[in-house]
Amino acid sequence: MMRLPFAASFRALARPDMAFASPPPALGRAVRDMALVWMPLALVNAVWTASRAVHAYDALRRGRIPSGVFGWLGVDPTDLRELLSALPAPPAFGRIWPWLVVAVPLGVLGTWVHHAVWDHTGLWLLGGLKKKRGFRTSLLAEAEALRIAAVGTLWGLLGFVPVLGPVLALPLLLLDAYLWLFRGFALAARHGCEPWRGIAATVVHAVLLGGCFLGVLSLMLFMVRMAA
């Protein structure tokens, strides 16, 4: 009987309470399986994203932005257009994609470690480490969860479709939120704590990350206003 690709991952996403009921694999095997699934999907996504980013940057450099943006930034349109026109031209995509081949694997591994560090910290803050299984357990849980959640990248590619993308913007955003929380089930299962603690740990992670993002965004807006 032929099996559909990623069928097991889709079943796990539909039943997160049962996704990590089996005994955990070795850490090395879990990381290998995560990389074999996630890295190719992440590379495809990165190529599409980089291509669109180049076009968006070129449009921004040419001053093709909605007029309402000028008022929101609190700057004079003429000054901002002069500032944007002074930006360097974007590189050709043929010079970008070789770097993606290096950057994507590093980004995948970096994201895995990042999630493990912050989710482990959130779980510690919520008292979910009572069995003291250590950070290695969080690395294992994250690798298992991210291997499964990587199939969400397939649905995310629909966002690049010109007509379908805007229509699916909200469903895809909700899917991203679910995939973020999904890691909590793996954390709870491997650390032997209640599922709500694992899920809440990912929420704590998101709150901390959101605070850092807002701080950086505020600093960038301040610098734009000063430059203009």
Secondary structure as UniProt FT lines:
FT   TURN            5..6
FT   HELIX           7..14
FT   TURN            16..20
FT   HELIX           27..61
FT   TURN            62..63
FT   HELIX           68..73
FT   HELIX           77..85
FT   HELIX           93..125
FT   TURN            126..127
FT   TURN            130..131
FT   HELIX           135..149
FT   TURN            150..151
FT   HELIX           152..156
FT   HELIX           157..160
FT   TURN            162..163
FT   HELIX           164..167
FT   HELIX           169..191
FT   HELIX           195..227
//
